[in-house]
Amino acid sequence: MWRELVSEHCEAAKFSEPASESDIKRLEETFSVRLPEELKSFLLECNGVEADCAPLVWSVAEMIEQNRSFREHEGFAELYM
């Protein structure tokens, strides 16, 4: 479903292999959040999407890395926490 929807709007989209339930659980537990069902569904179908060498949707690993960076960076901490 998600691949078809994204492909309709971006022919250059390149899809990653699906995330696992444990990947999603790790993301949720890392930040004490619950992902929306739509995002979980997307990640279980394709764990990230790129087009023209730029990310359209981050993978679970990239979400963790970027969110940690935002939260740990002094200039961003006030904005995101």
Rosetta blueprint (number, residue, H / E / L):
1 M L
2 W H
3 R H
4 E H
5 L H
6 V H
7 S H
8 E H
9 H H
10 C L
11 E L
12 A L
13 A L
14 K E
15 F E
16 S L
17 E L
18 P L
19 A L
20 S L
21 E H
22 S H
23 D H
24 I H
25 K H
26 R H
27 L H
28 E H
29 E H
30 T H
31 F H
32 S L
33 V L
34 R L
35 L L
36 P L
37 E H
38 E H
39 L H
40 K H
41 S H
42 F H
43 L H
44 L H
45 E H
46 C L
47 N L
48 G L
49 V E
50 E E
51 A E
52 D L
53 C L
54 A E
55 P E
56 L E
57 V E
58 W L
59 S L
60 V H
61 A H
62 E H
63 M H
64 I H
65 E H
66 Q H
67 N H
68 R H
69 S H
70 F H
71 R H
72 E H
73 H L
74 E H
75 G H
76 F H
77 A H
78 E H
79 L H
80 Y H
81 M L
